[in-house]
Amino acid sequence: MKIILIVFALAISTQSSVSARSWTNAQGKTVEAEMTSHDGISVSLRLGSGKVVSVPIATLSAEDQAFIKIQPEISIPPESVTPAEQRIWPDLVTIPNSELEKVTIEKTAEFFIYRSPSFEFTCSANLLPALTKEIPRTFEATKRLIDALPWGITCRPPAGRERFLAALYPKREDYERAGGPSNSGGVYMSKDKTFRIPFESLGIRKVGESYTRDKDFDNDTLVHEITHQMMDEYLPFLPKWAVEGTAELTGMLPYKTGTFRSGDHRKGLVDYLARPRIKGTKVEFPDLDTLFRMTRSEWDKQSSRFYSGGNSDRQRELYEQSALLVYYFNFLDAEPPTQGRRWIRFMDAVKGEIGKWNEYQAAFDTYRKDMDEFMKLPGVRQLEGARFSYPQGFTPPSPPASPDGQGKIYSEQTPFKHVDILLDGRSLEQVSEDIRLKFSQSRIKLNE
């Protein structure tokens, strides 16, 4: 049976509530809160601070579960969705200094823990006050950017956490020991939902016994990886070109001191394409026939430094082509004022897919719990493998049907389910021709 150890996560509050009482999880931790709603799977609790958190009912004590069962079931209302035609690309996104005044510091036996409104940073170093504001600035600004984009993404920490997690490493060897790739400047790890980054990639260097940050530090890689963290729920359901292309796009937007000039996206693209390049290389035109069909395993294979005789330049090509493709679908696809609508509809469809799989996971967890109870019944015996026997007249629980009908976790084809929305009846060749035309009209020259 799946056991969830961590309890509290952000949720949406409702009008109904039950008077405050003490709630206890399976590990014996208690909290005073009032119940605002439950749907039979999760319960929403309003803490004394006013914050509403969602808690899986199965993680609570038997007494709490019994209490919830006798309460009327009140489903949490779905998020309101702004129609695609009313969503616009923001000109400016900024994080006010007042938000950075809220950073707190806690010292444990091993780490210093720095908490901003949306992030929790662990670090072995005691940072100077200026850095405790400067480091969270880019993180908080990037979160606010993704929230503000017309993609319909609501940035919220993973279930069971109040904040997004990040780990900072003064020494690169410690970063790599924690799982950071040797050729990376930072990495978001979906496995534990944590963003890891060495000091050198934050532009932090040691001066004497203290640390300082270079003023001319380039935030592109940092913003790229934070974007992955903000889009964590979407990652399994997007083609790899969309995963990397969205992060490349946000990373290229002009940024300084907590402010994204997101309306200057064309300048960001021009500067992105003008970066110093490996001698003899050019900006390649997006290969739709390859990108639209490329699975994650094939992407990883071609991104490897051992691919094509050790030609690591293929990874750069894939990232650049993905950036150009995402840029096209956001700003050049269709004529004003309908530019970018197909991309918004595509992202909305992916969001719906996430909801379906979340419902399936909850139903599957219930199924596993029911199966555990069924296997305890007299006469039910476990056989070799996954087989079991039971007395005549018994009916074992039936597993729920998954959204893809396979009864298993999503496959490598799942991310391609909604790409036809982007094509909108057009062939890959027709879209390719339109990309050539639109970039040419924008006076952005690509290599044919």
N, C-alpha and C positions, 0 to 999 in steps of 0.2 A: 504494500500500500504506500502510495506517495505521501511523504510527510513534509509539510512546509514549516520551516523553522522560524523564519522571520515574519513579523506580523503586519505592520502597518504600512499602508500605501494611500496615495491621494485618491479621492473620489468626488462625486458630485452630491451635494446635500439636497434634501427635499424638505417639504414643509412639515411632514409628520415627525414626531419624536416620542421617545419614552424617557421618563425621568432618569436622571443620572444614577448609575450604579457601578459597582466594581466588576471589571471584566478580567478574566484570567486565561492566559494561553497555555498550551501543552507543556511549556517549560516553567510554568509557575509565575511568570511575570504578570503583574496586575496594572490596571490603569482605570481611572475614574472617567466615565464618559456616558453620554446619552445616545441611545440608538435612534437614528433618523430613518432608516429603512433597511429592508433585507429582501432578497429575491430567492431565498432557499439555498443559495450557494455562497453568497457573501453578505456581510452585514456592514452597514455604514454607521460609524460612531463619531459623534462630535466631542472632541476633547475640550478640556477646560480653556484652552487657548482660543477655541472657536474653530480650529482646523477640523475638517471632516476627513476621516480615513476609512478605507475599505479593508475589511478583514475576512479572509476565507473562514467560513463557519467551522469547517473541519479542524482548524487549528486551535479552536477554543476549548475550554474545559467542558466536561459532560454537563455540568450544571448550567453553563452558559448556553450550550446547544439546546438543552431542554427548555430554557427560558425563551429562546428565539422561536422554537416550534409552536409555542402557544400564542405568539404575536401575529397579527394580521400580516400577510405577505404584501410588501409594498415594493414594486420594482423601481429601480433607479431610472429616471427618464433618460432617453437618448439625447446626445448632444444636438443642439440645433445646428443645422447646416446652412450656411449662406450659399445661395445659388451661384453657380459658376460665373454667370454674367455680372454678378455684383462684386466679385473678388478681383482686386487689382494688385499689381506689383508695387510695393511701397517705395517711395523715393528715399526715405531716410529712416534708419532704425538705430536707436541709441539707448544706452543703459545709463540712467541718471546716477550721479555720484552718491546720492542718498542711499541707493541700494547697496553700495560698497561699504557704507558705514556700519552695516549690519553684520559684518564678518566677525565671528567669534573664534576663540582659540582654546583648545583643550590639550593637555599634556598627559600622555599615558606612559607606561614603562618603556614602550618601544618607539612611539611616534608622537609627533605633534599633529593634531587634527584641526584643520581650518575649515570653518563652515560659513558659506555665503548663503543667500536665500535659497538657491537651487542646487548647490553643489557641496560635497564634502571631500576635502583633500587630505590625504595622509602623506606625511613626509617626515623623514628622520631629522631634518634640519629645522632649526628655529629661525624663521624668516623675519627680516626687519619689517616694521609696520607698513612701509611703502609697498613692499612686495606682497603683503597679505591682501592688499587692495588691487594691485596691478595684475596679479595672476588671475584672480576670479573675474576680472573685468572682461577679458576676451571670452571666457566661458559663458558668463551671464549674457553678454551681448549676442553671442552666437545663438544661444537658446532663444532669446527674444527675436532674433532674425527669423529663425525657422518657424516660430509661432506666428510671425507677421506675414510670411509668404502666403500666396493664394493657394498653396498646395493642400490646405485643409488639415495640416498636421497639428496635433495638440501635444506639446512636449511635456511629458510627465515621467517621473522616475518609475523604474520597474516595480511591479507589485511587491509589497513588503518593505519598501524603502521610502523615506521621506525626501531624500535627495539623490541626485546622480553622484556616482562615485568616481574619483580620480586619484591616482597614486603618482606622486612626484619623486624622482630619484636624483639625488645630488651626483651620484656616480653612474656612468653608463653601464658598467659591468653589473651593477645591482638591477638596473632596468632589464638587461638581457637575461639575468638570472631569474627574473620574475616572469619571463616569457616574451619580452619584447624582441622582435626580429632584429638581427644584427645589422641589417641594411635599412632600418626604419628610423624615423625621427620621432615616432610616437605611434601608438596603436590602441584602437578600441577593441576590446575582447568581449564578444557577445556571450561567451561561456559564463563569465562571472559579472557581466555588465559593468566593467570597469575600464576607464581610460587611463592608460599608463604612458608616462612621458619622462624622459631624462631632462635634467636642468639645461643641458646644452641646447635642447630644442625649444626651450622657453626663453632662450636668450639670456639665461642667468649664468653668471660666472663668479667665481670666488675671488674676492679682493681682501687679502689679509685673513681675518677670521669671520668676515661677513660676506654676503652675497649681494650682487647688484645685477640689474637687467640692462642690456644694451638698448639704447633709445631707437636705433635703426633696425631693430629685429623684425624679420619677416614672419607674419602670423599665418601664412597660407596653409602650411601643413597642419598647424594647430586647429584652425577653423575646419579644415577638411575632416579631421578625425572627430571633432566635437559634433559635426553634422551627422556622422555615422551614429554617434551615441544618441543624438536626439531622434533619429529615425530608426532606432533599434527594432521596433515592432514591424517596420516595413521591409527590413533587409531580406528576410526569407522569401518575400513575395514580389520582389522587383528583379528584373534582369540585371546581370552584373553591370552592364553599361549604364543603367539607370542609377544603380547604387553608387558607382564611382563618379558618374557624370554630375549628379546632384552635389556631391561633396566638392568636386572640382569647381563647379559653378559658384558655390558660396565662398570657396577659398579665393576665387579671383576677384570678388567684389571689393572695391576700394574700402579700406578700413583704417581707422586711426583712433586711438584712445577711447574705445568703447562705442564708436559710431561707425555704422556701415552706410556708405553712400550707395545704397542698392539701386537707386535710379540711374547711377552711372555705370550700369552693367556693360555697356558697349566699350567704354574706356577700359574696364576691367578685362574684357576679352582681348582687346588689342594689346594690352600690356602682357597678358598671359601668353599670347602667341609670339610676342617679341622677346621672351625670355632667352637667355644664353642657351644655345643648343649644341648638341654634339656635332662636331665638324661634319659637314656634308649632309646633315639631315634636314628635312623640311616638314612642314605641317601637312599631314596626310588628310585627304578627304575621307569623311566617315564611310566605312564599308558596311552599308546596311545589311547586305546579304549575309555577312559574317556576324555582325554584332547582334542582329535580331534573333539569331539562332544559337548563339554561343552559350553553352551551359557553364556553370560555375567551375566544374572540374576542368573544362577546356580552357577557360579564362586563366585559372591558376597554372595550368600547364604552359600556356603561351607567355604568362607573366614571369615565369621562372627564368633566372639568369642562365640556366642551362639549356633553354629552348633555342632551337635553330643554331646549334653550334656555339652556344654561349653568347648569343646576341641579346643582351639585356635591354636593348633599345625597343624591343617589341612591347614591353610594359608601358613605356612612355607613349608609344603610338596608341595603345588601347585607351589610356587615360585621356589623351588629347582628343581622340575621336569621340569618346563618350561625352566629354565636356562640350564639344561642338554640337553633338546631337541633342543633348539636353537644352543647350542654349537655343537651338533652332525651335524646338517644340515649345519653349517658353516665350520667345520673342518674335520669331519670324514665321511661324506656321500660321497660315490664313492671313486675311487682310484685317486692318483695324476696323472696328474695335474688337474683333473676335480672336485676335492673336492669343495663343496660349490656352484656348478653351479646351482643345482636345487633351492637352496635358493635364488640366484640372480634372476633367472627367475620368481620365486614366487613373490619377491618384485617388480619386473618390472610389473608383471600383476596387482598387487595391485595399483601401481602408475597409471597404465592405467585406473583402476576402479575409482580412485580419479578424474581423468580428465573427465571421463564420467559424474560423479555426479556433478562436478563443472559446466559443460556445461548445465546439466539439471536444476540446481539451477538458472543459468542465464536466461535460457529459461522460467522457471517458474515465475521468477520475472517479465519478460516482459509480460507474460500471465496475471499476476495479475494486472499489470498496464493497459493493454488493457481492462481487465474486469472492472476496475474502470471507465474507459472512456465509456465503453459500457453501464454501469448501469446509466450513466448520460443522455443517449439518451431519447428523448421524447417517452413516451409509455412503457418504460421498468420499471417494478416494482419488488421490492424485496418482496418475500412471506415468509412464515414461514420457519424456518430452513435455508437450503442452496438453497432453490428453488427460482426461479424468472420467470417472464413472460415477453414476448416481442411481438411486433406487427409482423404480418405475413410479410415475406420478409426480416426480420432482421436475421442476422447470428451471433450468439455470438462467441467470440474467443474460440478456442479449446485448452485444456491443453496439454502440451507436454508429451510424453511418457517417463517414468522414465527408467533407465537402467535395473531395475528388472521387468519392465512391469506392476508394481502394481499401478503406478501413485501416489505413496506416498514416504515418506522418507524411507531409508533403514531399513530392519528388522533385527532381531537377527540372521537370517541365512545368511545375506550378508557377514560377515567375513569368511564364509566357502567356498565361491564361487571358490577360486583358490587353495585350499589345495591339490587338486589332482595333481598339478604340483610337489609337494613335494613327493607324493607317486610314481609318474611316472610309473604307471602300477603295482606297488607292493601292496600287501595287508598290512594291519596294522600289521599282525603277522610277515610278512617277514621283515618289517622295524624294528619291535621290536627285532627280532633275529639279525639283522645287528647292531643295537645299542649295544646289549650285546657284540657282537663280537668285534666291534671297540673300545669300552671302555676297554674291556679286553686286547686287543692288545696294548692299550695306558697305560696299568698298572694302570687304575683307577677303583677301586673296588666299585661296587654298590650293594645295598642290594636287593636280589631277593625276 
